[in-house]
Amino acid sequence: MTKPRIGILSMQRIYNYGSFLQAYGLKSLLESLGCDVQFVDYEPGECLVKSNSSKRGLARKVEKALEVFRYDASIGDKLAFIRYKRTYASRFYPLLGITEKPNLNPELDLLVIGSDEVFNCVQDNANVGFTPALFGAGANAKRKVTYAASFGNTTLEKLERYGKRDEVANYLRSLNAVSTRDANTGSIVEVLTGNSPTSNLDPVLAYDYFSDCEKIPEAVDESNYMIAYGYSGRLSAEECAAVRKYADERGLKVLNIGGVQGVCDRFVDCSPFEVLAYFKHAEAVVTDTFHGTIFSTIAHTPFATFVRSSGYGNSEKLTDLLNRLGLGNRAAASVESLASTLDASIDWTETDSVVNAGRAAAIEYLEQQVASLSGV
């Protein structure tokens, strides 16, 4: 019997551990259902939000990597970060089965759009832009669905402000099924289509990495450490000072993963699977990212998440995520509360119950989408 041809349209080419692990997790879930899975690429559209940085592709990646020299870290760690960025694609794309040549609009039985911020169309990232293909427009597939898709910090108000409300509504109505991962996205979909979407866990939660992925090492080459995880320079000087104080008082090293911060004893360049091992063996984690929060959760590691409403912003997705997991008290309200947040014990019982139920729901949803192909 021929396996159904499934394409995943996601953020798999972003140089980011969260983007990689959500893509790998969704691919693994679909493969467990007997599917032949490939990743699908898109041509970025024009940015609705104009900024001084209009570069895309390699030029943007180089620009972002060189920004690290502005941060208060050792030259060795800055160079290590640049090497990590420079070699990311060659080392990690093959683990996803991604080829150097983009896989644009292949013939498919089912296109699964997501997870990650595939609907975040009001932003200044030239590698994404306003791209109809990320809503399934023009796809060469018998069925088009989403899985745990997110609008990120794109809101209904922003869609209206930039005159894209009706266009996005039409794209959403053309999908055969819609699954979202956060309340903001679910609300936008419901308002624009009149239908309530299915709510599903991000694939890093939905796929049981620590039980089912054999690529995660048992140990790491560090001990007595905490992790500062986030895009380079995202922790403010005050936040870095609070992290340093916490680490020094407890005799911990501060490892930077994913980016270089102003509080860094060592930048760790490792594989995405090794990242999960580092989180598993850490004494504590400080992050301001969606997936850094999820890594800490599945590793059962004490963490504190800085939730931000200004700048790029992460409050829409992070507040929702923490509350859904019963971990709202892990949001660091201020630098003064960082230590008490990290030291507060966590009863993982409720969280594990939510995650286990979400894993079952994820499989059920994906099974339904694959089974629907028999009627196409």
Secondary structure, DSSP 4 states (H G I P E B T S, - for coil): -PPPEEEEESSTTSS-HHHHHHHHHHHHHHHHTT-EEEEEB------SS--S----HHHHHHHHHHGGGGSSS-HHHHHHHHHHHHHHHHHHHHHHT--SS--BS--EEEEEE-SBSTT--SS--TTTSS-GGGGTTT--EEEEEESSB--TT--HHHHHHTT-HHHHHHHHHTSSB-EESSHHHHHHHHHHHSSPPEE---HHHHS-HHHH-TTS-S--S--SEEEEESSTT-S-HHHHHHHHHHHHHHT-EEEEESS--SS-SEEE---HHHHHHHHHH-SEEEE-SHHHHHHHHHHT--EEEE---STT--HHHHHHHHHHTT-GGGEE-SGGGHHHHHHS----HHHHHHHHHHHHHHHHHHHHHHHGGGG-
